[in-house]
Amino acid sequence: MRKTWEKAARAALAAAALAATGVGAQQKSAIEEIERYRAALGDGNPAELWEARGDAIWKEKRGPKNASLEQCDLGLGPGIVRGAYTVLPKYFADTNKVEDLESRLVSCMVMLQGFTPEQAKKDPYGGPGKKVAMDALVAFVTSESRGLPMKVAGTHPKEVEAYDLGRQIFFHRGGPYDFSCATCHGVNNQRIRLQDLPNLLNPRDAKKAYTSWPAYRVSQGEVRSFQWRLLDCFRQQRFPELEFTSPASIALTMFLAKNSNGGTFDAPAIKR
Ligand code: HEC
């Protein structure tokens, strides 16, 4: 308990330091700014507030069945959180589906806590004045994989299918500008406005990008999940809104997660 409190206090201080360093941010490139934030924060990241809150929500009895999520099987067996994110997305026999972390959390809320799928998916992302359980749970679970190598199996036929679908979506061009993910993320050293665009087809960039989400977004003051990252890139691509935990979002995650195998997971991170 004490450790959680200390973590939260440290993160609150870090958030205050961040707000203070935000002055004049526009004058520098986003990358330099982030480097400066990192230096100013030392080892504190406001995401720790979400992690601590997620840890508490994980253990809290909720829903019609008044049960906690502690028996949720995230891929390594019921109740095992440490390292679980490194094997996701994964095929789960109990739902007969390939699931990423967010969709698996929804399944556990339904199976263990008795929520309806609609209730479990109702608030996928936080915003101003709105803190949601999903972001906190994602921060907590992923933090328990920090420092471990990614090892997504991708061998079950449904996992193979998801990976192939994800690859197809990555290269699928469409929308008013005829963009695909590869248009922005399939070339080395490409930039848009002030941001470096990782080449997600280059193994080094792919590992670095995937292992740094979820992230605390300085510009938004929120922890953003990988589902949110994809939602925002669908918007960049001028595609219709990506539905939370849809098969397309899980397939894309499978493609990007498996391509990051061998990379060391290092999130929740901190981003501009
Ligand atoms: C029009 C250009 C564009 C398209 C198309 C696009 N993205 Fe992005 N993507 C960006 C930008 C810009 C960023 C950095 C955003 C930021 O820092 O706010 C980004 C960031 C990302 C990141 C995080 C990288 C990191 O290191 O943090 C991932 C992963 C990603 N995109 C995946 C995708 C996928 C998958 C698609 C296809 C569905 C896609 N993007 C389509 C512009 C694009």
Residues whose N, C-alpha, C, O or C-beta is under 5 A from the ligand:
A	BS01	HEC	F179 S180 C181 C184 I192 Q195 D196 P198 A209 C233 F234 Q236 Q237
